[in-house]
Amino acid sequence: MLTITSYFGFLLAALTITPALFIGLNKIHRTSFFLSPRTNQIEMIEVFLFGIVLGLIPITLAGLFVTAYLQYRRGDQLDL
């Protein structure tokens, strides 16, 4: 059973991981443009898609870890 503290912990983890990813990626990629090797044209990375991916991955991973931990805390339910 999820409690309010586990929701706040999940929210805190998601809010901590996502800005850290943005800061790290900002240092790696100074601009959001890249040069395509085949056409020699400058293309812009879709900003909203980039934000969705960067937000979705940490939240999904945090959710998987939370559910795995909660399942671990429940213990053996099959009496094996």
N, C-alpha and C positions, 0 to 999 in steps of 0.2 A: 504494500500500500504506500503510495507516494504521500509525503507530507509537505507542508508549506516550506519547510527548510530545504528539502531536496529541490523544490522548484527554484528557490532563491539561489541555491548553490549552482544549479544548472545555468541559470541566467547570469550569474557572476562569471562562471567559466566561459560562457559564450561571449560575454561583453569584454572579457580580458583577452581571449585568443584572437578575436577578429581584428581589433586595432593593432595588435602585435604583428599580425600577418600583413596588414596594410603598410605599417612602418617598414617592415623587412622588405617587402616587395618594392616599396618606393625607393629604397636605397639601391636595389638591384637594377630596376628599370627606371631611369630618370625621366623618360618620356613615355607616352602611351603610343608612340609611333614606331613602326619597324619597316625595314626595307625588304621587300619581297625579292628573292634572288632571281626568279624567272622573269618577272616583268619590269623590274627596277622602278616600281611604283611605291609610293609611300601609302600605307593603309593604316587606318586608325582602329585600335582594338575597341570593341563595343563596351562602353563603360558600364552599362547596366548589367550586361551578361557577366562581366568581370566581377561586379559587386555581388551578384546573385551566387556565383560559384564560390567566391571567398566567404560569403556568409553561410552558405549551405553546408560546405564541407566541415567546418569546425562544429557547427550545431549537430550535424549528423554523427560525427565521431563522439562528441560529448554525450549525446543521447544513447549511443551504443554502449559506452562505458558505464553510464548510469544504470541502464537496464541490466547489463552484465553483473554489476556490483549488487544490485537488488536481488537478482536471481541467486547470486552466490550467498547473500545473507540469509535467504530463505532456507537453504540447506537441502538435504535429500528428502524429496517428497514421495519418491516411489518405494521407499523402504527396501532398497536393494542391498 
